[in-house]
Amino acid sequence: MELFQTILDILVSAAFWTAVLRIATPYILGTLGELLCERAGVLNLGIEGIMTLGAMAGWMAVYQGADLWTGVLVAALCGGLMGLLHATLTVPLGLSQHVAGIGVTLLGTSLSYFVYRLVLPQASTPPTVEPFQPLDLPGALAQTPMTYMALILVGVVAYVLYRTPVGLAVRMVGENPAAAEAQGLSVTAVRVGAVVAGSALMALAGAFLTLSAFNAFFFNMVNGRGWICIALVVFASWRPGKALLGAVLFAAFDALQLRLQQVAGGVLPYQLFLMMPYLLSILALVLVARRASYPRALMIPYRKGER
Amino acid sequence: MRLEPREHTPLAARLLAPVAAVAAALALCALLVAWTGAPVLRAYGLLLEGAAGSRFALTETLTRATPLILTGLAAAVAFRAKLWNIGAEGQLYMGALAAVVLGGGMLDLPAWLLLPTVMIAGAAAGGATLLGPAVLKVRFGVDEVVTTLLLNFIVLLLVSMLLEGALKDPMGMGWPQSAPVVEAAELPKLVERTRLHTGLLVALGLSALLWLIDTRTIWGYENRAVGANPRAAAFAGMPVTRVMLRTALLSGGLAGLAGVIEVCGLKGYLTLDLSPGFGYSGIVVAMLAQLHPVGVVGAAVFIAGIFVGADAMSRAMPVPNYIADVLVAASLLCMLVAGLLTRYRLRRG
């Protein structure tokens, strides 16, 4: 009963919901990006590395004197480039999306660490930049511009996917590439485009971490968020609106465990609370696995004229 | 340009592919090294010297290769059956946990009995860790890539919890580390006054054994058949589910054993930085070896050499040692392309 009361107290506080939206933002952006790739039929396991690279590149640009939005743009460009690499390997070359994605993650992560260490060889305490400030709005609406950008992007991606010819093409190459080809679409071009755009979104998720949530770049700062996004895409059954819902729900649990940790910290080891997001993701995957309707052509490379 | 399948791949092409891939990765990373302002050839020269330039360097490389052979084998057997085990890192830590629990004085056995017991227990712990995702895959259709990846984080938190709690060494000056394993659970050294230990022989033996299983037994045949085409294998009457679960136990077990051997052969106790990503590098090892159990040995020694050599090189030059990780990642991506070119040829039109 006492626990119930504690949870209730937490849930009605505005500070809690401010935290929820903040925690949700990288998940919203990452999930949207992965969703876009998978809708076109390409699993992008490069997400973890692309987020790390976005976090590093965006931060580094600002640290070198660029303004914050230029940093965001730099992150998106770097993400797009990594996406182009993943797309080249998996679409025209048709290589294993699993292994190529792991390779992109290893490359993105190691490149980020390499460049960071090269520019800042002896930084024991990470240098900081002036990050995005929350807007002057009441309660939980006091978020940074990047959170609002993420929310707007949910609408944009949903609109493009369901209301425009481009979106139709993306969904078609993910469901039935041969039919798309018969309609005169280039499966290769649409898939590559979707992966590049999706990867740019993933990099924005990373940039949010260094330019909005924190003000510095740390090693291991993405910490599995990319993998959680992949689980969230399945949970959201590949729909942008549900992705937003899933990310917020997930962030609510995460924020709750952070608060409970403060309340019950003395009794239970903090690691148990930190495990919860990962356990929750696995649980979510199990719950929806039975009725998950994957894009039909997900993970199946398409070569013209081959069946 | 289009890709046309080759009717058969000459052995020379299969052997040449990893060499070409590594050469391409070295060439690409030369750009990065040049960017740091360091002389490229001298940097690579120092890397080679640091990896294989002396007796000490060689033993260090082989010490580093030992767990990589095992995680490489773990990835190779799993990927062969198209079981995407990306969780070797977590399975390794589960094996290491078993090693410090059983080898830390709980069992009072002579060395000849204690060591095999600890190894089997560690392998079982690793295997059980992968069995979960494998069951979820065959039972509910949950993608094992994500579950094994997420389990890595869960296992690491579990280890952290135990190292600050039940397993914390009372003599450890407050550091989160376990008590050391007893002397009877230590693997003997292979070369005196170096860090190289007999775990290397275990890894080499397992590589040979897996090659024999792969080529000479029904088990190996079933594994390959299920990997190549599960539906055809099921149609031919093969127990696809059982093969999957068997592969999971084997793959996780190999990764768990890597953890045991790191603890009992090298570190002596468990800390949170036992593995600098051996689980993930194992994937690269397996791919460079084209999933061949014997090839894994060569690939593991190569990757280990890169890491050991880059450490030495970055001490002498302003090149961050993360260049090793970049080289390894680039090798993996180049290997994918090289492997493709052994199976397909490029044709105009």
HADDOCK unambig.tbl for C-alpha pairs under 7 A between the chains (distance, minus, plus):
assign (segid A and resid 100 and name CA) (segid B and resid 333 and name CA) 6.59 0.50 0.50
assign (segid A and resid 103 and name CA) (segid B and resid 329 and name CA) 5.64 0.50 0.50
assign (segid A and resid 103 and name CA) (segid B and resid 332 and name CA) 6.09 0.50 0.50
assign (segid A and resid 103 and name CA) (segid B and resid 333 and name CA) 5.84 0.50 0.50
assign (segid A and resid 106 and name CA) (segid B and resid 329 and name CA) 5.36 0.50 0.50
assign (segid A and resid 107 and name CA) (segid B and resid 326 and name CA) 5.77 0.50 0.50
assign (segid A and resid 107 and name CA) (segid B and resid 329 and name CA) 4.98 0.50 0.50
assign (segid A and resid 107 and name CA) (segid B and resid 330 and name CA) 6.62 0.50 0.50
assign (segid A and resid 110 and name CA) (segid B and resid 322 and name CA) 6.21 0.50 0.50
assign (segid A and resid 110 and name CA) (segid B and resid 325 and name CA) 5.45 0.50 0.50
assign (segid A and resid 110 and name CA) (segid B and resid 326 and name CA) 5.19 0.50 0.50
assign (segid A and resid 111 and name CA) (segid B and resid 326 and name CA) 6.02 0.50 0.50
assign (segid A and resid 113 and name CA) (segid B and resid 322 and name CA) 6.54 0.50 0.50
assign (segid A and resid 114 and name CA) (segid B and resid 320 and name CA) 6.10 0.50 0.50
assign (segid A and resid 114 and name CA) (segid B and resid 322 and name CA) 5.07 0.50 0.50
assign (segid A and resid 114 and name CA) (segid B and resid 323 and name CA) 6.32 0.50 0.50
assign (segid A and resid 117 and name CA) (segid B and resid 320 and name CA) 6.15 0.50 0.50
assign (segid A and resid 118 and name CA) (segid B and resid 319 and name CA) 6.98 0.50 0.50
assign (segid A and resid 118 and name CA) (segid B and resid 320 and name CA) 6.08 0.50 0.50
assign (segid A and resid 227 and name CA) (segid B and resid 146 and name CA) 6.28 0.50 0.50
assign (segid A and resid 227 and name CA) (segid B and resid 150 and name CA) 6.90 0.50 0.50
assign (segid A and resid 231 and name CA) (segid B and resid 146 and name CA) 6.78 0.50 0.50
assign (segid A and resid 269 and name CA) (segid B and resid 161 and name CA) 6.70 0.50 0.50
assign (segid A and resid 271 and name CA) (segid B and resid 157 and name CA) 5.58 0.50 0.50
assign (segid A and resid 271 and name CA) (segid B and resid 158 and name CA) 6.97 0.50 0.50
assign (segid A and resid 271 and name CA) (segid B and resid 161 and name CA) 5.83 0.50 0.50
assign (segid A and resid 275 and name CA) (segid B and resid 154 and name CA) 5.52 0.50 0.50
assign (segid A and resid 275 and name CA) (segid B and resid 157 and name CA) 6.65 0.50 0.50
assign (segid A and resid 278 and name CA) (segid B and resid 150 and name CA) 5.75 0.50 0.50
assign (segid A and resid 278 and name CA) (segid B and resid 154 and name CA) 6.66 0.50 0.50
assign (segid A and resid 282 and name CA) (segid B and resid 147 and name CA) 6.06 0.50 0.50
assign (segid A and resid 285 and name CA) (segid B and resid 142 and name CA) 6.42 0.50 0.50
assign (segid A and resid 286 and name CA) (segid B and resid 140 and name CA) 6.79 0.50 0.50
assign (segid A and resid 286 and name CA) (segid B and resid 142 and name CA) 6.18 0.50 0.50
assign (segid A and resid 289 and name CA) (segid B and resid 140 and name CA) 6.19 0.50 0.50
assign (segid A and resid 289 and name CA) (segid B and resid 141 and name CA) 6.13 0.50 0.50
assign (segid A and resid 289 and name CA) (segid B and resid 142 and name CA) 5.67 0.50 0.50
assign (segid A and resid 290 and name CA) (segid B and resid 140 and name CA) 6.15 0.50 0.50
